[in-house]
Amino acid sequence: MMSAGRLIFKVRKVFFTALSIIVSIHGAFFLVTVQAILKFIYKNNLTKLQYGLNWTKRGFIILLVSVLNIVAPSSVRITTEDETIPRGTFIKDLKKGRIVSHLNKKSVMICNHQIYTDWVFLWWITYTSNLAGNVYIMLKKSLEFIPILGYGMKNYRFIFLCRKWAVDRLVMNNQLGEIDADARGCGIVSGSSPKEINEEGEESWDTSIIGDRTNVKWPYSVILFPEGTNMSVATRQKSKEFAAKVNRKPYENVLLPRSTGLRFTLQKLSTSIDVVYDVTIGYSGVKKDEYGELIYRLPKIFLEGKMPKLIDIHMRALKIEDIPIDDEDKFNNWLYDIWQEKDELMEFYYKNGTFKTNENCSEVTDFFTISNLEFIGALSLPFMTLFLFLFTVLKIFN
């Protein structure tokens, strides 16, 4: 016979799982509905439209973190190198009850890839700097066709790639060019157009122009994973084969990165970018010879509440002028060196359980969370969705 404690545990688990599913579905529906309304109301005012869409983008990471807090609360520890990221960039704000930060407003984040939710934690980092509405993530093309979510992500101007460079180059060129131009206040949102569009549809922007002071200079945080996929038995083998092909020694704790997409990204954003954030991520409960994607699968996280108790994030800042983006061979070697250091950092983490390698590092630890008010707002989304539906119906039939 099941004990009372065990029964209560199971009931709570079912309740919170059901609550997370309800909040997720209604939250996603609410956000894409708001997007559709915004696109209709502000179709002739791109600046207001962008502000609105960015609000829904911020709303999505708030929704995700809220759901994770419901099913599997966890903590995060952020370690930064004082030499490149000043002490105090990340702090534990007692008034807000969460971590806040002051990151550069125009950046590219590169990271090793362990589990499918890595990008959630990177997006959350931008949230701590009030930049969550300015995130751009590079994703698999297939994700574009997910019902409801695909529509939302297209409105977020996420960059969908099919891993065929001939196709992806055009997509990246046009979208990154627009991001760069908007960051200078002279892009599509400001009412400007590319100076040239060739027969293949490739857009060219005038990189020497800076928009009028009255124009909004839009921040951006472009998130990408140069490894292209998360660590697994199959991808580790492919990485070893690729390493042999390019005459490199395979790493033990990370996959060999691909340089083409990252180099192209940095070239396209070179006129506006402030910094490249090199991020290394590790999870409690994952040992050196284990695979995080097996331990923390999506169904286990969202349906069983199996989440790392502690998410460890190491960050350092790299100056764009120190990166040889104009020389392919030098850039490849630079990236491989960065990943070698990342491999060694992961080795240290597996042995010591921390990314703090010396006293010249700063650490901040707190709950992986958002503001209390935003969390309450996320929980109220099912009611807001119902209200929005009834309001729309009444408007149609009255």
Buried (B, 14 or more C-beta within 10 A) or exposed (E): EEEEEEEEEEEEBEEBBEBBBBBBBBBBBBBBBBBEEBEEEBEEEBBEBBBBBBBBBBBBBBBBBBBBBBBBEBBBBBBBBBEBBEEEBBBEEEEBEBBBBBBBBBBBBBBBBBBBBBBBBBBBBBBBBBBBBBBBBBBEBEEBEEEEBBBBBEBBBBBBBEEEEEEBBBBBBBBBBBBBBBBBBBBBBBEBEBEEEEEEEBBEBEBEBEBEEEBBBBBBBBBBBBBBBBBBEEBBEBBBEBBEEEEBEBBEBBBBBBBBBBBBBBBBBBBBBBBBBBBBBBBBEBEEEEBBBEBBBEEBBBBEBBBBEBBBBBBBBBEBEEBBBEEEEEBBBBBBEBBBEBBBBBBBBBEEEBBBBEEEBBBBEBBBBBBEEBBEBBBBBBEBBEEBEEEEEEEEEE
